[in-house]
Amino acid sequence: MEQQRKEATERLLSRQGHHNLVPNEENGGAGVCDEGLVAVSNFTSILGLSTITAACITFGFGCAIGYSSPTQSSIMEDLGLSVAEFSLFGSILSIGSLIGAAISGKITDLFGRKLTMWILNLFYIGGWLAIAFTKAPWLLNLGRLSLGFTNGISNYLASIYVAEITTKNVRGRFTIIVQFLTGWGVSFMFVVGSFVHWRTLALLATIPALLQLLLLFFIPESPQWLMSTIRVSLKFYSYGSVPILKAQAKFGREKELEAALLCLRGDKADISHEATEIKDYVESLKSFSSEGILDIFQKKYVRPLLTVAGALVLMNLGGINALTYYSGAIFVSAGVSSMVGLITLAATQTVIGILGATLIDKLGRRPLLLVSSAGLRFSSFLTGVSFFLMDSDISPSSLHVARFVSSPSCMLTSKMYMGSYALGGVLPLLLLSELFPINVKGSAGSMCNFMGNFTGWVVAYYFNFLIEWSSTGIFFIFSAFSFANFILTATMVPETKGRTLEEIRASITHSSD
């Protein structure tokens, strides 16, 4: 294998026109002197542009999530919707996400990362236009359903794409930055939605999709996906005087892989080691099937599957969709101005999201996820206590004091909740992109994404009814699920900081043998 890697190194260098090879034992391959190749950079302009492009779709994801919160009262008034009808509008986003999640892994494997982004933008823009110009509830729901379908795929797609184009030293930081834009999208809806009409807000939400359509012309495809695809070439042969068309299938697109890596790492970067590592790993997976979803239930994938699916399910059962979709109504119930509450939530998500991006590649995934789940647990519990104080059957004078204390307390705990989610809520998706090899990543992504979105829909749809049943009880339930997520993280989540995707997946395969 070492001899094959060195031969591939020399071949790559000679293709780029460099013959002044000098041994370089530090990086395990060949190097060049003077005007030769340079070390791989953790950041280039194209890598930054590719990350921004992926961030556009997660920003749009956040816009779709946060839209219903500042617009609830105005939409219900303009279209004459009941609480049940608006609950359907809010939760139908998760129904669309279920549909998208069920095919997210397979569609991104089939069409590639870039083409899938093109397709999703059509559904995204169409969904917002349907909402902006609707005069009937059915079209409002149809637009929301289209947005949900986009969200079901895009949240998975953005994490996968960024994880596959970045180096191990910055993979966590770049991935969390992209997912952090989801919080910015939510914040944008919270702030701008407090001042503009809901139809205008829907039109403004098309901006990230229009920007991404422009940027897609300038970014490369994922190198790992290029190497994992099967390229079919057609050639004419002569059999006597009869021309024959023959199809040849080849696993991997090596030239496009090398071109994509050079684009991402720099024209003069030494991509030989990275290219060979990807090729060797994909080569080792040829003997495995990539067709059936049942492959994911092999013994070696059971633990990462339970870890990622469990984290996504428990995160959603912890109430994130309820707080995001209906935070405006929650603030009103607690006696807090909806506008003030939403704007402070936006500021909190921004500050904590930046903090998480700076810490993830220093502290690691597991510590951040532990802190995040602990924060979600305590903030949900304290929010329940705040509502308990307001709902208690006490004397009028004591009730006045309770409301005086609990109203700002409810806003503070809501900020704590959204800040905790901004710190680690995206990490299960990062783990999804890191733990599974390319041959089962599509199946794993579809399954985990579907389970997370299903539980998200359950919470989003029933929250308005449950908070009428017991505003205290529902937040205590959210706290219990967040505590379960803390236990899962402490016992099952591995640390992947500073390791290449190939190293992570090889260790998982080896440990199960």
BAZAKE-969381 format. One line per field, with one value per residue (C-alpha): x, y, z; residue in one letter. Coordinates in pm, whole numbers, plus 50000, padded with zeros to 5 digits. Example, Ala and Ser with C-alpha at 12.3 -4.5 7.8 and 13.67 -1.06 7.14 Angstrom:
! residues 2
east: 51230/51367;
north: 49550/49894;
up: 50780/50714;
rest: A/S;
! end
This chain:
! residues 513
east: 50000/50287/50450/50116/50078/50427/50361/50036/50223/50475/50198/50005/50314/50418/50067/50104/50436/50669/50966/51201/51089/51254/51179/50981/50949/50752/50438/50499/50530/50718/50776/50935/51182/51179/50914/50753/50449/50358/50194/49817/49648/49362/49192/49177/48946/48759/48716/48575/48344/48227/48153/47954/47757/47665/47587/47326/47113/47140/47053/46742/46674/46672/46445/46188/46207/46182/45912/45606/45705/45689/45405/45160/44913/44913/44868/44586/44415/44461/44357/44114/44301/44213/44475/44445/44487/44795/44936/44900/45081/45362/45405/45363/45720/45824/45600/45780/46108/46007/45961/46291/46475/46357/46542/46813/47099/47011/46937/47265/47452/47270/47291/47595/47619/47611/47325/47116/47165/47038/46725/46652/46658/46362/46152/46277/46197/45866/45764/45824/45645/45342/45334/45391/45105/44858/44495/44388/44515/44580/44838/44996/45037/45162/45436/45533/45539/45777/46005/45998/46101/46397/46489/46478/46756/46952/47043/47202/47353/47531/47704/47811/47946/48148/48289/48405/48579/48765/49082/49080/49220/48924/48645/48458/48490/48371/48082/47953/47989/47770/47512/47545/47393/47072/47056/47121/46832/46605/46735/46676/46312/46274/46416/46293/45959/45892/45882/45762/45446/45444/45414/45715/45909/45841/45983/46293/46352/46422/46748/46978/46854/46913/47264/47343/47229/47493/47773/47715/47887/48219/48258/48380/48201/48286/48612/48488/48165/48356/48573/48279/48069/48063/48149/48013/48201/48078/48322/48281/48452/48459/48370/48453/48252/47994/48037/47960/47887/48033/47975/48250/48192/48474/48462/48576/48656/49023/49095/48793/48892/49239/49099/48855/49129/49359/49072/49006/49367/49538/49685/50033/49930/50066/49740/49906/49868/49505/49410/49576/49411/49066/49132/49265/48971/48710/48892/48860/48481/48429/48349/48061/47715/47599/47248/47038/46940/46968/47348/47343/47234/47565/47730/48005/47755/47510/47683/47731/47374/47231/47451/47358/46991/46951/47108/46888/46569/46634/46739/46405/46204/46380/46156/46374/46099/45849/46078/46171/45827/45623/45866/45666/45352/45553/45680/45329/45205/45481/45387/45693/45689/45713/45937/46180/46195/46260/46532/46715/46694/46852/47139/47195/47212/47464/47702/47690/47716/48039/48172/48094/48269/48588/48586/48486/48827/48999/48777/48623/48271/48189/48251/48045/47760/47766/47753/47479/47253/47306/47210/46898/46798/46835/46682/46374/46337/46367/46116/45873/45933/45861/45525/45453/45494/45255/44994/45002/44681/44810/44692/44666/44957/45180/45068/45183/45527/45539/45461/45717/45986/45879/45832/46197/46297/46108/46286/46622/46570/46449/46771/46966/46783/46846/47205/47261/47118/47335/47640/47583/47260/47434/47688/47478/47478/47854/47891/47667/47905/48213/48118/47976/48174/48064/47904/47644/47638/47331/47131/47245/47165/46816/46733/46873/46733/46388/46378/46488/46235/45951/46001/46039/45700/45536/45663/45576/45219/45117/45296/45009/44770/45011/45092/44718/44707/45001/45259/45461/45439/45545/45872/45945/45901/46144/46390/46365/46444/46740/46874/46844/47046/47314/47338/47360/47639/47837/47821/47823/47950/48313/48562/48657/48860/49181/49126/49066/48737/48922/49091/48760/48579/48868/48874/48500/48537/48839/48675/48378/48588;
north: 50000/50239/50169/50235/50564/50679/50585/50782/51076/51081/51045/51339/51559/51474/51553/51900/51948/51913/51683/51824/51576/51574/51313/51450/51205/51442/51425/51069/51146/51347/51719/51969/52245/52612/52673/52335/52245/52397/52254/52217/52525/52498/52793/52920/53165/52887/52692/53004/53063/52700/52731/53052/52875/52593/52852/53013/52701/52671/53041/52967/52669/52904/53149/52875/52764/53113/53249/53134/53288/53665/53625/53409/53677/53867/53554/53427/53766/53823/53473/53401/53094/52915/52790/52438/52568/52769/52470/52277/52556/52560/52184/52107/52229/51918/51698/51828/51771/51409/51359/51528/51346/51006/51060/51305/51058/50880/51193/51358/51039/51004/51361/51483/51769/52058/51940/51867/52228/52346/52132/52239/52608/52552/52412/52680/52980/52828/52772/53131/53271/53053/53193/53554/53560/53322/53416/53075/52852/52555/52748/52877/52518/52400/52663/52567/52199/52282/52465/52167/51933/52160/52170/51791/51760/52084/52048/51711/51823/52131/51937/51657/51890/52109/51808/51656/51967/52081/51954/51781/52087/52312/52067/52114/52492/52528/52286/52457/52798/52677/52537/52851/53036/52845/53045/53363/53277/53230/53557/53738/53628/53724/54075/54173/53998/54227/54527/54413/54251/53873/53873/54105/53884/53581/53764/53870/53506/53418/53618/53336/53102/53363/53425/53053/53008/53261/53113/52754/52839/52896/52608/52248/51922/51717/51522/51220/51204/51228/50932/50723/50756/50524/50692/50535/50602/50514/50406/50289/49972/49814/49450/49393/49658/49685/49969/49865/50101/49968/50107/50091/50160/50286/50336/50688/51004/51056/51356/51544/51448/51595/51908/51961/51920/52164/52411/52378/52360/52596/52551/52473/52269/51918/51722/51386/51253/51360/51232/50896/50864/50922/50680/50407/50437/50437/50142/49950/50001/49855/49514/49657/49716/50076/50001/49875/50069/49744/49766/50027/49760/49577/49525/49781/50061/49991/50206/50518/50477/50463/50756/50994/50893/50906/51250/51390/51237/51350/51697/51738/51589/51844/52109/52303/52325/52447/52726/52823/52809/52960/53162/53480/53323/53184/53531/53675/53396/53489/53857/53964/54179/53953/54197/54243/53871/53774/54036/53930/53567/53664/53841/53545/53292/53509/53550/53187/53058/53252/53117/52759/52804/52919/52636/52326/52242/52327/52153/51890/51779/51578/51851/52105/51859/51782/52151/52211/51927/52028/52387/52269/52059/52333/52609/52396/52310/52674/52782/52529/52673/53024/52914/52727/53049/53233/52956/52893/52942/53205/53536/53841/54018/53714/53657/54010/53936/53597/53753/54028/53765/53501/53719/53828/53483/53322/53548/53473/53096/53109/53291/53028/52753/52901/52981/52621/52495/52737/52595/52228/52171/52119/51867/51553/51644/51694/51350/51208/51342/51212/50867/50693/50590/50695/50358/50383/50758/50802/50534/50658/51017/50932/50723/50960/51265/51106/51007/51352/51530/51298/51375/51743/51734/51569/51846/52127/52007/51920/52201/52454/52197/52076/52425/52481/52153/52250/52515/52392/52022/52052/52225/51967/51702/51888/51896/51519/51448/51689/51504/51176/51338/51433/51068/50948/51195/51104/50730/50690/50993/50951/51237/51303/51624/51640/51317/51273/51125/50815/50769/50804/50552/50307/50310/50239/49948/49812/49833/49624/49345;
up: 50000/50082/49744/49568/49753/49652/49291/49298/49448/49164/48907/49050/49061/48707/48581/48726/48547/48849/48804/49067/49330/49668/49939/50231/50517/50740/50532/50426/50056/49802/49805/49572/49619/49537/49269/49342/49542/49876/50185/50189/50332/50579/50409/50051/49880/49697/50020/50181/49885/49894/50266/50209/49935/50172/50440/50212/50226/50605/50641/50435/50660/50958/50777/50722/51087/51234/51003/51198/51531/51453/51200/51397/51504/51171/50956/51178/51157/50781/50672/50957/51085/51408/51655/51510/51153/51243/51431/51106/50920/51174/51194/50824/50781/50972/50755/50447/50628/50685/50312/50233/50511/50385/50056/50167/50174/49851/49648/49745/49658/49326/49195/49385/49631/49383/49161/49469/49579/49238/49271/49629/49536/49302/49589/49827/49608/49498/49859/49963/49658/49740/50095/49985/49731/49895/49950/50081/50364/50134/49929/50251/50370/50031/50034/50388/50286/49998/50239/50472/50190/50122/50490/50522/50267/50306/50672/50599/50269/50404/50683/50450/50182/50418/50608/50278/50140/50454/50620/50956/51136/51053/50970/51296/51289/50930/50977/51289/51120/50834/51073/51284/50987/51064/51386/51191/50960/51260/51408/51080/51085/51451/51406/51059/51111/51405/51167/50822/50689/50671/50291/50257/50498/50276/49971/50165/50259/49892/49899/50025/49749/49479/49614/49621/49261/49160/49374/49257/48928/49107/49353/49304/49371/49682/49619/49816/49617/49288/49386/49504/49186/48890/48561/48243/47917/47569/47297/46937/46822/46478/46441/46078/45899/46177/46431/46789/47080/47404/47753/48014/48382/48603/48977/49061/48865/48943/48722/48855/49211/49164/48999/49287/49548/49367/49351/49724/49849/49602/49253/49386/49688/49735/49724/49665/50018/50053/49707/49768/50109/49959/49672/49901/50137/49860/49701/50028/50019/49672/49814/50018/49879/49853/49737/50028/50336/50536/50505/50780/51030/51008/51349/51289/51222/51506/51769/51550/51423/51776/51878/51596/51569/51946/51970/51693/51835/52193/52077/51899/52186/52404/52244/52001/51737/51994/52114/51758/51594/51878/52092/52026/52174/52466/52552/52538/52768/53013/53003/52799/52485/52181/51992/52282/52348/51986/51935/52252/52140/51807/51983/52216/51931/51747/52041/52155/51797/51744/52074/51968/51633/51807/52061/51865/51717/52048/52304/52076/51986/52298/52562/52368/52326/52699/52791/52534/52654/53019/52934/52750/53050/53312/53100/53022/53389/53498/53229/53374/53721/53586/53448/53771/53969/53737/53739/54113/54312/54553/54699/54468/54637/54612/54251/54160/54305/54129/53791/53852/53913/53662/53352/53319/53442/53153/52902/53062/53056/52696/52603/52793/52602/52256/52349/52460/52135/51934/52114/52031/51845/51512/51644/51580/51210/51218/51376/51104/50840/51026/51154/50847/50536/50191/50105/50384/50447/50227/50411/50752/50662/50541/50846/51112/50939/50911/51278/51392/51172/51277/51645/51552/51381/51682/51911/51667/51605/51962/52146/52121/52266/52534/52660/52709/52904/53129/53047/53344/53261/52898/52989/53256/52986/52760/53049/53097/52731/52742/53046/52852/52573/52827/52940/52578/52502/52813/52743/52363/52171/52051/52014/51650/51688/51482/51287/50916/50799/50680/51021/51207/50991/50989/51371/51384/51142/51329/51672/51556/51406;
rest: M/E/Q/Q/R/K/E/A/T/E/R/L/L/S/R/Q/G/H/H/N/L/V/P/N/E/E/N/G/G/A/G/V/C/D/E/G/L/V/A/V/S/N/F/T/S/I/L/G/L/S/T/I/T/A/A/C/I/T/F/G/F/G/C/A/I/G/Y/S/S/P/T/Q/S/S/I/M/E/D/L/G/L/S/V/A/E/F/S/L/F/G/S/I/L/S/I/G/S/L/I/G/A/A/I/S/G/K/I/T/D/L/F/G/R/K/L/T/M/W/I/L/N/L/F/Y/I/G/G/W/L/A/I/A/F/T/K/A/P/W/L/L/N/L/G/R/L/S/L/G/F/T/N/G/I/S/N/Y/L/A/S/I/Y/V/A/E/I/T/T/K/N/V/R/G/R/F/T/I/I/V/Q/F/L/T/G/W/G/V/S/F/M/F/V/V/G/S/F/V/H/W/R/T/L/A/L/L/A/T/I/P/A/L/L/Q/L/L/L/L/F/F/I/P/E/S/P/Q/W/L/M/S/T/I/R/V/S/L/K/F/Y/S/Y/G/S/V/P/I/L/K/A/Q/A/K/F/G/R/E/K/E/L/E/A/A/L/L/C/L/R/G/D/K/A/D/I/S/H/E/A/T/E/I/K/D/Y/V/E/S/L/K/S/F/S/S/E/G/I/L/D/I/F/Q/K/K/Y/V/R/P/L/L/T/V/A/G/A/L/V/L/M/N/L/G/G/I/N/A/L/T/Y/Y/S/G/A/I/F/V/S/A/G/V/S/S/M/V/G/L/I/T/L/A/A/T/Q/T/V/I/G/I/L/G/A/T/L/I/D/K/L/G/R/R/P/L/L/L/V/S/S/A/G/L/R/F/S/S/F/L/T/G/V/S/F/F/L/M/D/S/D/I/S/P/S/S/L/H/V/A/R/F/V/S/S/P/S/C/M/L/T/S/K/M/Y/M/G/S/Y/A/L/G/G/V/L/P/L/L/L/L/S/E/L/F/P/I/N/V/K/G/S/A/G/S/M/C/N/F/M/G/N/F/T/G/W/V/V/A/Y/Y/F/N/F/L/I/E/W/S/S/T/G/I/F/F/I/F/S/A/F/S/F/A/N/F/I/L/T/A/T/M/V/P/E/T/K/G/R/T/L/E/E/I/R/A/S/I/T/H/S/S/D;
! end
